[in-house]
Amino acid sequence: MYNDRNDNSFITLINAAGVALAYGLLGISLFLSTDVPLATKGYWGMGILLLTISLINVVKYRFDAKSSEDRIHRIEEAKNEKLLEDALSETSSS
């Protein structure tokens, strides 16, 4: 279990570095582009930031839904196990 956490944090670090590099390269290309007006550069920048925020929200909501679904399954399994234990204890005491 401990190794999984290290692997996940390493993969997260690589992804974060990739996103930072992509933003940096995009910023440099927008800054150095002389053919594109400043208003268009700002529009592109806002669009990219809003897209990033939307993608973060989509991932977060999907993760929350999956977590909620897993929690419901664990509760149902515990309930079913308790019902089985109660049924077995009733038959063994009778």
NORZIWO-V451529 format. One line per field, one symbol per residue. ss: DSSP state (a for helix, b for strand, c for the rest). phi: phi as a letter, one per 30 degrees, with the letter a starting at -180 (. if undefined). Layout:
# NORZIWO-V451529
ss: ???
phi: ???
This chain:
# NORZIWO-V451529
ss: caaaaaaaaaaaaaaaaaaaaaaaaaaaaaaacccccaaaaaaaaaaaaaaaaaaaaaaaaaaaaaaaaaaaaaaaaaaaaaaaaaaaaaaaac
phi: .ddddddddddddddddddddddddddddddddcdcdddddddddddddddddddddddddddddddddddddddddddddddddddddddddd
